[in-house]
């Protein structure tokens, strides 16, 4: 029987920002054991055409800041870090096994969003060394489907398997095949259909399984269909995609962005990224197909996403609101059935990047962007040895337009019991939402009366640099190692009858319901003295009491 414990939650605002609306939400004591996600749920997707600017030209030139960035995440997740190499440029490029350089750009049919190249085996050697240097990685590698009969496909697959070894997770066959017609990749066909695609997918499986290198799918399987836009996943699955390719298919993989900025125009402005209901709607894209895939026992992966395709939107993708939005969207995807997601990054200067390498050479003058803070926050929020079940709380009617708050409960992947909470406050300083009450909440662990609260904050949603996570920042830091931000440190709060959780505006708070939780990533780099908390808060007051003698605090 699912049991909930009553809680009163009150949002306190400055008197000049007072509003009178009251709403109630429920935090369940337990959740059914379903769609358990792990701390390495979020990975990074890197466009092939920019790979050498991030990982160097060979095993001896891997940039130290890149190692530091990825090592920080890997130390939080304690699992192999997910790295995908792909994108349009992977689909248009050619692997050359005799090429000594990592990547050479051909300049043929080049556009801002697709730079064809040739690349050699040093790519896989360098990726494997990088994975070892950071403590463990698992790689998704793209295979082109632009020419399904290309004899280069099994060559690339063989070298990737040999070069990456046990770090190779899967191949992703094709990149956005539902756009092949629009991008003139099938000029002899008036319309490249789902049926055409399935026939080509089958042909490549036969080629990989019977190659001169042996059966290349005996140990490493495929991800597909990698659609983004024009095809419905449930239609594809209904035509027998999983049944036909089940033995060769590891992941059902998708790509999706909320909008594009491909012609320097976009449909939605910054307000779109601060409304939780729009995150819920976005995540529901292809939801019937996701459910069908799960019912068939296949993991669903979002192998490329970010705030807007074609590099993001200046003034949105490179601001703090994008940090909050990425976290919200990531947890939403975890709640509806995804097993892994990959945040995309491209060449230096692209606004949605996680971090930017220096303009020249293998220097240490790297720049951290807001998306990286989101990655750290998601990794730590999901840090649990048993995995996590993520549940959207719909706080204060956050699934309606114009609500500035949202929240999730995170439950143990084995027992289903709640262990962490995540609260969002999208409001600008002083304009937080109204009073609301939590009428039910699962309580603290029986022997604990302390919670730990960790904050992600910035002065405004438009802030680009001055961002703090667990009292640390990478603003002005070039080597990828955080320093003290002198604000918003972790707070350990004693809870006897009441817990008061303060969520700065704008900001996010992750609450561990036991300050002694062994899965908490400890913050040893900074002292907790001399910090200040942001002045504007969404204040959540939580009162715990048991319903029966079997549950107590």
ABEGO torsion letter per residue (X at the ends): XBBBBBBBBBBBBBAAABBABBBBBBBBABBBBBGBBBAAABBBBBBAAAAAAAAEABAAABBAAAAAAAAAAAAAAGBBBBBBBBEAAAAABBBBAABABABBBAGBGBBAABBBBBBBAAAAAAAAAAAAAAGEBBBBBBBBAABAABAAAAAAAAAAAAAAEAABABBBBEBGAAAAAAAGABAABABBBAAAAAAAAAAAAAAAAABAAEBAAAABBBBOAGBAAABBAAAAAAAGAAAAAAAABABBBBBBBABBAAAGBBABBAAAAABAAAAAAAAABGAAAAAAAAAAGBBBBBABBBABBGGEBBGAAABAAAAAAAAAAAAAAAAAGBABBBBBBBBBGBAABABBBBABEBBABBBBBAAAAAAAAAAAAABBAAEBBBBBAGBGGAABBGBABBBBBBBBAAAGBBABBBBBBABBBGABBBBBBBABBBBBBAABABBBBBBBBBABAABAABBBBGGBBABGBAAGBBBBAGBGBBBBBBBAABBBBBBBOBEBBBBBABAABAABBBBAABBABGBBBBABBBBBBBBBBBABAABBX
